[in-house]
Amino acid sequence: MAAGVPEGSRDPVELSPGFVYLPRGSGIEVAGRSVACVGGAASINRSDLQEGKTWFPEERINDDDIEAVAAGGHADILIRHDAPASWEIPGSGDEGPMPESWEAEIPACVEHRERVREVLELVTPSTLIHGHYHSAYEHRSAESWGTLDVIGLDCNESKRWGVAVRKFEGEFAFEWVGG
């Protein structure tokens, strides 16, 4: 939880001018576009982490998170940490064989991506922004509700670790930002 945000709050909190923290399941309107946020992911390297310090059981989305984001209904933009099931993440799995201890976490990771897919279908966005896989990519997906544009973010040292949302003449544009 971000500093200055009450524990359990689902309300957006402006932390500084132009910077709003969106707790899991919350939403906000920006220039007439609805934005929903529901973070969380499963850690494939959980066996290498220390519970309560580098890994937390609550890192995965839960039923309350899904219920909260569903209550907000449709959002034009969905911000997630994990990606939903249904497509491959470019570059994931290219690192060679994974440690055996990580293989045991694959079912939990697959299950989490299925839960993220559930969120996606409840919110029906036209844009999804996510990280988690440290792979900067853009993907277009035909979904039952229409076209979904996906922006996958890389990690800190990359030139594509984030996106800036800019409004030009009533329209939104996404620009890669980073190092």
GUGU-144261 format. One record per residue (C-alpha): residue number from 1; x, y, z. Coordinates in nm, 2 decimals. Each point is the difference from the previous one (the first is absolute). Layout:
+-----+--------+--------+--------+
|  nr |     xx |     yy |     zz |
+-----+--------+--------+--------+
| NUM |      X |      Y |      Z |
...
+-----+--------+--------+--------+
//
This chain:
+-----+--------+--------+--------+
|  nr |     xx |     yy |     zz |
+-----+--------+--------+--------+
|   1 |   0.00 |   0.00 |   0.00 |
|   2 |   0.13 |   0.35 |  -0.08 |
|   3 |   0.09 |   0.24 |   0.27 |
|   4 |  -0.30 |   0.22 |   0.09 |
|   5 |  -0.26 |  -0.25 |  -0.12 |
|   6 |  -0.23 |  -0.14 |   0.27 |
|   7 |   0.03 |  -0.38 |   0.04 |
|   8 |  -0.28 |  -0.18 |  -0.19 |
|   9 |  -0.10 |   0.32 |  -0.19 |
|  10 |  -0.12 |  -0.04 |  -0.35 |
|  11 |  -0.03 |   0.37 |  -0.07 |
|  12 |   0.26 |   0.18 |  -0.22 |
|  13 |   0.24 |   0.22 |   0.19 |
|  14 |   0.18 |   0.30 |  -0.15 |
|  15 |   0.35 |  -0.04 |   0.14 |
|  16 |   0.13 |   0.32 |  -0.18 |
|  17 |  -0.13 |   0.22 |  -0.28 |
|  18 |  -0.07 |  -0.21 |  -0.30 |
|  19 |   0.10 |  -0.33 |   0.17 |
|  20 |  -0.29 |  -0.21 |   0.12 |
|  21 |   0.04 |  -0.34 |   0.18 |
|  22 |  -0.27 |  -0.24 |  -0.11 |
|  23 |  -0.05 |  -0.28 |   0.25 |
|  24 |  -0.11 |  -0.34 |  -0.13 |
|  25 |  -0.35 |   0.00 |  -0.13 |
|  26 |  -0.02 |   0.38 |  -0.02 |
|  27 |  -0.06 |   0.22 |  -0.30 |
|  28 |   0.02 |   0.36 |  -0.10 |
|  29 |  -0.10 |   0.21 |  -0.29 |
|  30 |   0.27 |   0.19 |  -0.19 |
|  31 |  -0.11 |   0.24 |  -0.27 |
|  32 |  -0.32 |  -0.19 |  -0.06 |
|  33 |   0.16 |  -0.34 |  -0.02 |
|  34 |  -0.05 |  -0.26 |   0.28 |
|  35 |   0.30 |  -0.17 |   0.15 |
|  36 |  -0.01 |  -0.31 |   0.22 |
|  37 |   0.28 |  -0.14 |   0.20 |
|  38 |   0.04 |  -0.35 |   0.15 |
|  39 |   0.37 |  -0.09 |   0.07 |
|  40 |   0.15 |  -0.32 |   0.12 |
|  41 |   0.18 |  -0.30 |  -0.15 |
|  42 |   0.12 |  -0.35 |   0.09 |
|  43 |   0.38 |  -0.02 |   0.06 |
|  44 |   0.15 |  -0.29 |  -0.19 |
|  45 |   0.32 |   0.04 |   0.21 |
|  46 |  -0.19 |  -0.01 |   0.33 |
|  47 |   0.23 |  -0.28 |   0.13 |
|  48 |   0.29 |   0.25 |  -0.02 |
|  49 |  -0.18 |   0.27 |   0.19 |
|  50 |  -0.06 |   0.06 |   0.37 |
|  51 |  -0.36 |   0.02 |   0.11 |
|  52 |  -0.09 |   0.34 |   0.15 |
|  53 |   0.31 |   0.16 |  -0.15 |
|  54 |   0.03 |  -0.07 |  -0.37 |
|  55 |  -0.31 |  -0.21 |  -0.05 |
|  56 |  -0.35 |   0.05 |   0.14 |
|  57 |  -0.30 |  -0.23 |  -0.02 |
|  58 |  -0.22 |   0.30 |  -0.07 |
|  59 |   0.19 |   0.07 |  -0.32 |
|  60 |  -0.25 |  -0.20 |  -0.20 |
|  61 |  -0.33 |   0.15 |  -0.09 |
|  62 |  -0.29 |  -0.15 |   0.21 |
|  63 |  -0.38 |  -0.02 |  -0.02 |
|  64 |  -0.04 |   0.33 |   0.17 |
|  65 |   0.23 |   0.17 |  -0.26 |
|  66 |  -0.20 |  -0.15 |  -0.28 |
|  67 |  -0.33 |   0.10 |   0.16 |
|  68 |   0.12 |   0.36 |   0.05 |
|  69 |   0.11 |   0.04 |  -0.36 |
|  70 |  -0.31 |  -0.17 |  -0.13 |
|  71 |  -0.22 |   0.25 |   0.20 |
|  72 |   0.16 |   0.28 |  -0.20 |
|  73 |  -0.12 |  -0.16 |  -0.32 |
|  74 |   0.16 |   0.08 |  -0.34 |
|  75 |   0.33 |   0.20 |  -0.01 |
|  76 |   0.16 |   0.13 |  -0.31 |
|  77 |   0.35 |  -0.07 |   0.14 |
|  78 |   0.10 |  -0.28 |   0.23 |
|  79 |   0.33 |   0.02 |   0.19 |
|  80 |   0.13 |  -0.34 |   0.13 |
|  81 |   0.32 |  -0.14 |   0.13 |
|  82 |  -0.05 |  -0.35 |  -0.15 |
|  83 |  -0.13 |  -0.08 |  -0.36 |
|  84 |  -0.31 |  -0.21 |  -0.06 |
|  85 |   0.00 |  -0.35 |  -0.14 |
|  86 |  -0.05 |  -0.04 |  -0.38 |
|  87 |   0.32 |   0.12 |  -0.16 |
|  88 |   0.38 |  -0.05 |   0.04 |
|  89 |   0.21 |   0.28 |   0.13 |
|  90 |   0.28 |   0.08 |  -0.24 |
|  91 |   0.34 |  -0.10 |   0.14 |
|  92 |  -0.14 |  -0.19 |   0.29 |
|  93 |   0.17 |  -0.34 |   0.03 |
|  94 |   0.30 |   0.11 |  -0.21 |
|  95 |   0.24 |  -0.01 |   0.30 |
|  96 |   0.06 |  -0.37 |  -0.03 |
|  97 |  -0.11 |  -0.28 |   0.24 |
|  98 |  -0.16 |   0.12 |   0.32 |
|  99 |   0.10 |  -0.12 |   0.34 |
| 100 |  -0.19 |  -0.31 |   0.11 |
| 101 |  -0.14 |   0.19 |   0.30 |
| 102 |  -0.16 |   0.25 |  -0.23 |
| 103 |  -0.17 |  -0.27 |  -0.20 |
| 104 |  -0.21 |  -0.09 |   0.30 |
| 105 |  -0.15 |   0.36 |  -0.01 |
| 106 |  -0.11 |  -0.03 |  -0.36 |
| 107 |  -0.36 |  -0.12 |   0.09 |
| 108 |  -0.04 |   0.29 |   0.24 |
| 109 |   0.12 |   0.25 |  -0.27 |
| 110 |  -0.24 |  -0.15 |  -0.26 |
| 111 |  -0.29 |   0.01 |   0.25 |
| 112 |   0.08 |   0.36 |   0.07 |
| 113 |   0.00 |   0.10 |  -0.37 |
| 114 |  -0.34 |  -0.17 |  -0.03 |
| 115 |  -0.12 |   0.22 |   0.28 |
| 116 |   0.14 |   0.30 |  -0.18 |
| 117 |  -0.19 |  -0.12 |  -0.31 |
| 118 |  -0.32 |   0.01 |   0.21 |
| 119 |   0.07 |   0.36 |   0.10 |
| 120 |   0.07 |   0.09 |  -0.36 |
| 121 |  -0.34 |  -0.14 |  -0.11 |
| 122 |  -0.18 |   0.18 |   0.28 |
| 123 |   0.16 |   0.34 |  -0.08 |
| 124 |   0.00 |  -0.03 |  -0.39 |
| 125 |   0.27 |   0.26 |  -0.06 |
| 126 |   0.13 |   0.12 |  -0.33 |
| 127 |   0.35 |   0.04 |   0.15 |
| 128 |   0.19 |  -0.22 |   0.25 |
| 129 |   0.33 |   0.11 |   0.15 |
| 130 |   0.20 |  -0.26 |   0.20 |
| 131 |   0.35 |  -0.08 |   0.12 |
| 132 |   0.12 |  -0.31 |   0.19 |
| 133 |   0.18 |  -0.18 |  -0.29 |
| 134 |   0.26 |   0.28 |  -0.06 |
| 135 |  -0.08 |  -0.02 |  -0.37 |
| 136 |  -0.08 |   0.33 |  -0.19 |
| 137 |  -0.24 |  -0.09 |  -0.27 |
| 138 |  -0.32 |   0.11 |  -0.17 |
| 139 |  -0.27 |  -0.25 |  -0.09 |
| 140 |  -0.35 |   0.03 |  -0.16 |
| 141 |  -0.25 |  -0.26 |   0.10 |
| 142 |  -0.35 |  -0.06 |  -0.14 |
| 143 |  -0.22 |  -0.06 |   0.30 |
| 144 |  -0.38 |  -0.07 |   0.03 |
| 145 |  -0.07 |   0.36 |   0.09 |
| 146 |   0.23 |   0.16 |  -0.27 |
| 147 |   0.37 |   0.07 |  -0.06 |
| 148 |   0.24 |   0.01 |   0.29 |
| 149 |   0.33 |   0.18 |  -0.03 |
| 150 |   0.26 |  -0.13 |   0.25 |
| 151 |   0.31 |   0.18 |   0.12 |
| 152 |   0.25 |  -0.22 |   0.18 |
| 153 |   0.26 |   0.18 |   0.21 |
| 154 |   0.36 |  -0.09 |   0.05 |
| 155 |   0.21 |   0.06 |   0.32 |
| 156 |   0.18 |   0.29 |   0.15 |
| 157 |   0.31 |   0.02 |  -0.22 |
| 158 |  -0.19 |  -0.02 |  -0.32 |
| 159 |  -0.11 |   0.28 |  -0.23 |
| 160 |  -0.35 |  -0.15 |   0.02 |
| 161 |  -0.07 |  -0.04 |   0.37 |
| 162 |  -0.31 |   0.22 |   0.00 |
| 163 |  -0.25 |   0.19 |  -0.21 |
| 164 |  -0.11 |   0.36 |   0.01 |
| 165 |  -0.35 |   0.07 |  -0.09 |
| 166 |  -0.04 |   0.32 |  -0.19 |
| 167 |  -0.32 |   0.18 |  -0.10 |
| 168 |   0.00 |   0.17 |  -0.34 |
| 169 |  -0.31 |   0.17 |  -0.13 |
| 170 |  -0.23 |  -0.22 |   0.20 |
| 171 |   0.19 |  -0.33 |  -0.10 |
| 172 |   0.24 |  -0.20 |   0.20 |
| 173 |   0.34 |  -0.11 |  -0.11 |
| 174 |   0.24 |  -0.24 |   0.18 |
| 175 |   0.37 |   0.07 |  -0.01 |
| 176 |   0.28 |  -0.23 |   0.12 |
| 177 |   0.20 |   0.15 |   0.28 |
| 178 |   0.32 |  -0.12 |   0.18 |
| 179 |   0.37 |   0.02 |   0.03 |
+-----+--------+--------+--------+
//
